[in-house]
Amino acid sequence: MKKKIKKELAIYQAKNGAIELKLDDKQETFWANINQIAEIFGVQKPAISKHLKNIYRDKELDKQATVSILETVQKEGKRNVTRKIEYYNLDAIISVGYRVNSKQATQFRIWATKTLKQHITKGYTINKKVLQKNHQEFLQAVEDIKLLAKNNEQIGNDDILELIKTFSDTWFNLESYDKQGFPKTGFTKKKIKISAEELYSEIAILKNELIRKKEATELFANETKKGRLEGILGNVFQAVFGKEVYPTLEEKAAHLLYFIVKNHPFSDGNKRTGAFAFIWFLKKARLKSYYKITPEALTALTLLIAESNPKDKEKMVGLVLLLLKK
């Protein structure tokens, strides 16, 4: 297996004996060459070579599975020279750590044994740095929600709290989340047939129910111009050069909510109608994600969209897509 890297991976040993890796965000590997392994455990390169040779001779590890030839770009003088170097994965590094005779290796073994014991007895191990990183991302996400809701007196604190709680499970699973980290696409590519007549009929039922409860008047859901809702539905399902503008069901649902709330197709009840159409669409499309959307979270989300700046459209749609994330 060959890979190409342009930067040396900074591998080191922490104070508690753990071997750790500093790498840029685009790398997902944990490899070290012989020089790096020697530095980790505080011994000379020949000692590492000897232990690796014995590890593969004893068939403790499979060499093909644990060694990778990486093309490393090094600066030599004024030239960038590409050299092929053997890198060893985490399995090989750990195996060497249990064979080397040095102070650093002893510290590593103490840490590794403690970690293994915790995993066996408790059934899990905790990486505090990863936990802290996800916690910080979650707090940043909360700050984003608070920022979007700033100066919006229509949104109550309880609604914002409910929205944050609804999103929390998703945020804790987003390792690369940042302020610009809202999804730009959906996840479910499936054909669905929805007619404007169906939506008009369902909204009419909603209207009658609200009027019965004295929560709306005859002005509710009256179009400012005939066919405006049908036009919005057409925009949601539009195609350009044979390709759908919003190819996933989640994108269609998010834009249906956004367009109804922001384009004001009705003289009254745009927010409630938009929220209703959004949930109705999710159920029609059989997207199970609607189960986790509480009324309070939907209220806060709808009000955020209603009060948002049009230039933040992508963020608002992304927020909905994040909520619908599987």
N, C-alpha and C positions, 0 to 999 in steps of 0.2 A: 504494500500500500504506500502510495506517495502523496505527500501533502506539501504545500508551499507556505512558508511563513516569512514575514518580513521583519518581525520583531522578536527578540529573545523573550521567552517567558520567564518572568522573575519568580523563581521557586526558592523558598527559604524555610527555615524551621522556626516556629514560634517559641516563646519562652516556656510554654508547657510541654514542649517536645513534639507538637503536631507539625506535620509538614503542610505548608500552605502554598497557595499559588496566586500571584498577582498577574492578571492578564487583561487585555482590553476587552470591551464589551462584545466585540464581534467573534472572539475566540470561544470555543466551547470544549477545548481539549485539556487534558492534563498529562503532558508528556515532558520528559527530562532526558537530556543527553548525559553521557558518563561524567563529564566535567561538573554538571549541575548536581548530579547525585553525590559525587564526591564532596562537593561543597556543603550539601545538606548534612551529611553525616560526619564531616570533618576528617576525612581520610584522603589518601592519594588515589589517583585515577587507576593505577594497576590493581589496587585492592578491590575496587568496584568491578573491574573487568574479570578478575578471578572469581568473585562471587556470582556474577551473572553467568559465567561459563558453567560453574557448578550447578546453578539453578536449572539451566536448560539441559545439562547432562543428566541430572537426577530426575528430569521430567516433572519437576515441581510446577513448572509453567510451560505453556506451548509458545515457542519463540515466535512463530508466525502470527499468533494472536496478540502478542504483547510488544512487538517491535515494529516501528514504522520508520521508513526512510523519508525524512523531511528535507525538502530543498530550502535551505536557510540562506537568506541574502545577507552577506556581510560586506562591510565597507573596508576595502584594503587599499590604502593610499587614496587616490581620487576615483577609484573604480568600485562599483558594486558587483561583487562576485557571488555567484550562486554555487553553494557546495552541498553535496548530499551527505547528511549526517544521520546516524542511527539515534532514534529517540525511543525511550522505554516508557510504557504506561504505568499507571498507579499500582497495578498488581506487582510489576517488577520492582518498583521502588520500595514497596512494603516488604517484599521478600528479601531484598538486599538489607533493609533496615533490621531484620531479625537475624542477620548473619554477621554484620559488621561489628567489630570490637572498638568502640570509641565512646566518649562521653555523650556526644550528640545522639548516637544510635541507642544508647541506654535510655536517654530521656525519651526518645521516640517510642521505644518498646514499653516504657511505663505508661505513656499516654495511650498507645494503641491498645494495650491490654485492658486499661481502665475503660476505654471506649467500647471495646468488644464485650466486656463484662456487663456494661450498662445495657447494651443492645440485647444481649442474651437474657438478662434478668427482667428487664422492663419491656422488651419487645420493640424498643425504638431508641434512637439517639437524637440529640438536639444540636443543631448547628446554630449557635447564638448569633453569629454574624449574619447568616441568611435570615433568621427570624427578625433581627433588628432592621435589616434592609427592607424586608416586606412591611414591617411596621411603619417605617419612615414613608414608604410609598403609599400606604393606606392613609397616613396623616396628610400627605400631600394631596391625595384625592379628596379628602374631606375639605381641605382648604380650597380646592377648586370649586367644590359645590357651594361652599360659603361665599366665595367670590362671585359666582354666577348669580347667587340669590341676594347679593348685597343691595341694600336700599329698596328691596321689594317687600312692601308692607303686606301684600296679599298672602305671602307664604309664611305660615306659622312655624315656630321652632320645632313643634312636634312633627310636622310634615317633613321638614328638612332632616330631622333625626331618623325618621322612618325611611326616607330615601337613602340616607347614608347606610343604615342597617341593611337595607335591601341589596345595596351594592357591595357590602363588605366582603362576602365570600368570594366574589369575582375579583376584587382588588387584591386580596391576599394571594391569589393565584397568578397575578400578573407580575412576573419578575422584572420586566423591563418598563414598567409603568412610569410615565412622567407627565408633565402638563400637556404635552403634545401627543400623549400616547393613546388617545381615543381611537377605537377601531374605525377604519374607513370603508370596510366591506362587511357583509353579513356572512353567514355560514351555511345556510340551507338553500341549495339550488334545486328547486322543485317547481313544476308547472302547477298553477292553480287558476281556476276560472272563477272570476267574481264579476258579476254584472252590476251596473249602476242601479238597476231596478231593485236588486236585492238589498243594496245598502240603503236606498231611499225607503224601502218597506220597513227595514229594521229600525231606522231612525224615526219613522212615523209611529211605530210601536212604543219606542222610548218616549217620544213627545206625549202621547196619550197617557202613558203611565205617570209622567212627571206632572202633567196637568191634573190628573186624578188626585195626586198627592199634594196638589197646590204648590208645587215647586217650580212651576213654569207657567207661562201664558201662551196664548195662541201665536204670539210673535216668535216663540222658540222654533229654531231650525227652519225659518222661512228664508229662502234664498233671496239674496239681494238682486240676483239676476238669474233667470231660469237656466239650468244646466251647469251652474258653477261647480257643484259637487261632482257631477259627471266628468267635468273637465279635469278636476283634481285627480279623480280615479284614473282618467286617461293618462295623465302625466306620470302617475305612479307605475303604470304598465307600459309606458312608451318604449319604442325601440328605434334605434338609429342605425341605418345601414344593416338591418337584420339582427342587431344585437340590442338586448334590453339595457336601458340606461341604469336600471336598478335590478341587477340579475338575481339577487337573493331575496327570500321571503322577509328576512329581517330588515333589509334595506327598504323594501316596499312598505312594510308596516311603519317604520320610522318616518319615512317621508309622507305617508298618509296622515300621521299625527301632526307632523310639522306643518304641512300645507294647509290643513283644515284650520289649525289654530292661528297661523300667521297670515293666511290669505283672506280670512274673514268672508267665507262664502255665504254666511247667514247674517241676518240682521240682529239675531240674538242667539246665544248658546253655542258659540264657536268652540269654546274650550271644552264644555261638556260633551258636545257632539264629536269633537276630535278625539277625546279620551275614549268615548264609547266606540267609535269606529276603529280605533287602534286595537282595543281588546277584542272586538268582534272579528277583526281581520286575523288576529293571532289564533283565535279559536277556530275560525274557518280554515286556516292553514294548518291546523293541528300542531302548532308549536307549543310544546309543553312549558316553555319558559314563562308563559303568562301566569302560571300557577303561583310564581313567587312575587308577583306584582300586587302589593296590597293597595287598597283604595287610597291610603294616605300617601304612599310613594307615587302613585299615579297622579294624584292631585298636585304634589310638589313638582313632579316632572313636567306636567302640563303647564303650570304657572311659570316655571323657569323658561319654557319655550315661548310662552305668550309675552313675557317681559324681556326677552333676550334681544340683543342687537342683531339685525339681519346679517351683519358681517360675521357673527358667531354661528351661522347656520351649520357649518361642518362640525363644530363642537357639540351643538345640540343634538344633531343626528348621531354623532359618535357616542354621546352619552346614552342614547336609547339603545344603540347597538351593543354597548357595554352591558347594559341591563339585560339584554336578550342573549348574552353570551352563554353558550352551553356550559 
